Amino acid sequence: MDKRKIEESIFKILMRVATLSIVISLAVILISIIYKAIPVMNWGMISQTPQGGFYLGENGGVLNAILGSLYLATGATILALMLSFPIVFYINIYAKKGSWFVHTVRLCFDILWGIPSIVYGAFGFSIMILLGMRTSLFAGIIVIALVILPIIVRALDEVVRMIPQGLLDASYSLGATKTQTSVKIVTRQALPGLITAILIAFGRGIGDAAAVLFTTGYTDNVPTSLFDSAATLPLAIFFQLGSPVEAVQNRAFASALILTIIILSISILARYFSGKYNKFKV
Amino acid sequence: MYQNNHINVRNLNVHFDNNHVLKNINVEIPDKKITAIIGSSGCGKTTFLKCMNRLIDSVDGVKITGELLVDGENIFDPKTDVTLIRKKMGLLSQRPYPLPMSIYDNVAYGPRIHGEKSRKKLDHIVEYYLKEASLWEEVKDRLKTPAARLSIGQQQRLCLARGLAVEPEIILGDEPTSALDPQSSQNIEQKFLELKDKYTIIMVTHILRQAKRIADYLIFIHLGEIIEHGPAKEILENPKEKKTKEYISGIIS
């Protein structure tokens, strides 16, 4: 056989194996979680907070952690979004293109992206001590927002940077201001990308354990105000896995399954909406 | 000959960093006529057009001196409201850029940003200007569908309708047919001929035959300078300058 054809088929096989390994690892992770979670999964896991004796394997669930995680990730995503829009509009629409300032901002976000979340957590913690604050949902939201801000900004920045100047000019030439163009055109055009950015950020936020350890704390109660401590699913998994009681250890997998399902459903929702708005993109 | 014209350019100079792109431009552009700006690529004709609605502002390192008077007002005066200048002009770019929204919203975009809220009026505006751009019959049943789904020729006519909907006095075309098929190009040219009774039309073109077909007035730019300008017929049949002669006969292109 021709040498080039052999080369070609070897590369094809290699690429298929690499691609397949992704699918397989997702499947293996899901199966192992489900396998361990099913025996301990019941309605109580989702609908109840930990009852007396929960940590010894008796009744109760992780409702406190589910709600805590949802509040935390939602709050942080909203806060990060509120900050990222002005930043992205500024560096793409208002600031002079290619100026050193814009370069510096982008560099900053690349560095911020690379900082491990435990560092954000420690930073948040030291600020809280300085201010005499206790662990709270509020502190967690701010720290998680800082963790996901670079993700949203860079993702959104990439999308907005791809918008052709001609499209902006079309809006300007109708007499639109930069603000009108940003809000009505740039946002519309960037919407599918924005939804993906939100999804990634939300997933990262809800899955983060390190940054919330010192800032949000952990509690068996469902938070009733922003200034209460709150439980989170990753920490619930962490504490349950660390338990010597086997029944509690298995519950860690049930909690992991719940977390995975939340992320999965958000991912599917995001895909649905991003597809829905994609048709208007030019 | 042309008194009180809309557009009057005096000693306009444009620099990009160290590049002197437009050199001492002095010209009056006749009202309610089609003026074609011709010249080889890179000669500054698009830059000249972009000066008129100040889209040139978004180019980095640009420096402008001189005056460009629109209705007697110097548009480079810092006190000038740039959005009002742009409202006076509709722009057709080299390739159509429909906005990322429905056909209806594309046409309604301009009136909306200038404060029109009444649904009834907007309906009327959309219908009127889509008819004006000869697009109404093709799209009247799918006004809510994305503009991006139209063919490129339809998109360019949509851009024309969108531009006309802000009630400009002037239409700027930057090689508006260069991305279009022959039939769509012809539609746009035909449209321009119909619209010149109501609007002052200025178009950049690199197609000399197009200029011959539709232009009333010609401005020939070479290497950033106006070599010659005047009624199209005179220039095409009887160019005074050697450079113009060379361009028209195809020696420089």
Contacts between the chains, C-beta under 8 A, distances in Angstrom:
chain1	res1	chain2	res2	distance
A	96	B	60	6.1
A	97	B	60	5.8
A	98	B	60	6.5
A	164	B	97	7.0
A	165	B	58	7.2
A	166	B	93	5.5
A	166	B	94	7.8
A	166	B	95	7.0
A	166	B	97	4.6
A	167	B	97	4.7
A	167	B	99	7.3
A	167	B	100	7.8
A	168	B	58	7.6
A	169	B	55	5.3
A	169	B	58	7.4
A	169	B	91	7.3
A	169	B	93	6.8
A	169	B	97	7.5
A	170	B	91	7.2
A	170	B	93	6.8
A	170	B	97	4.2
A	170	B	99	6.6
A	170	B	159	7.1
A	170	B	162	8.0
A	171	B	99	6.7
A	171	B	109	7.6
A	172	B	55	6.2
A	172	B	58	7.5
A	172	B	86	6.4
A	173	B	53	5.6
A	173	B	55	6.3
A	173	B	86	5.4
A	173	B	89	7.0
A	173	B	90	7.4
A	173	B	91	3.8
A	173	B	163	7.4
A	173	B	172	7.8
A	174	B	86	6.8
A	174	B	87	7.4
A	174	B	90	7.9
A	174	B	109	6.4
A	174	B	110	4.2
A	174	B	113	6.8
A	174	B	162	6.9
A	174	B	163	7.0
A	174	B	166	5.5
A	175	B	83	4.3
A	175	B	84	7.0
A	175	B	86	4.5
A	175	B	87	3.7
A	175	B	110	6.8
A	175	B	113	6.6
A	175	B	114	6.3
A	175	B	166	6.0
A	176	B	83	7.1
A	176	B	109	7.8
A	176	B	113	5.0
A	177	B	83	5.9
A	177	B	113	8.0
A	180	B	113	5.2
A	184	B	109	7.3
A	184	B	113	7.5
A	185	B	99	5.9
A	185	B	100	6.7
A	188	B	99	7.6
A	188	B	100	4.4
A	188	B	101	6.2
A	189	B	100	4.5
A	279	B	146	5.1
A	279	B	148	7.5
A	279	B	149	7.7
A	280	B	100	4.8
A	280	B	101	5.7
A	280	B	102	7.3
A	280	B	146	4.7
A	280	B	148	6.9
A	281	B	100	5.3
A	281	B	148	6.6
A	282	B	97	6.7
A	282	B	98	5.4
A	282	B	99	7.2
A	282	B	100	5.1
A	282	B	147	7.1
A	282	B	148	4.4
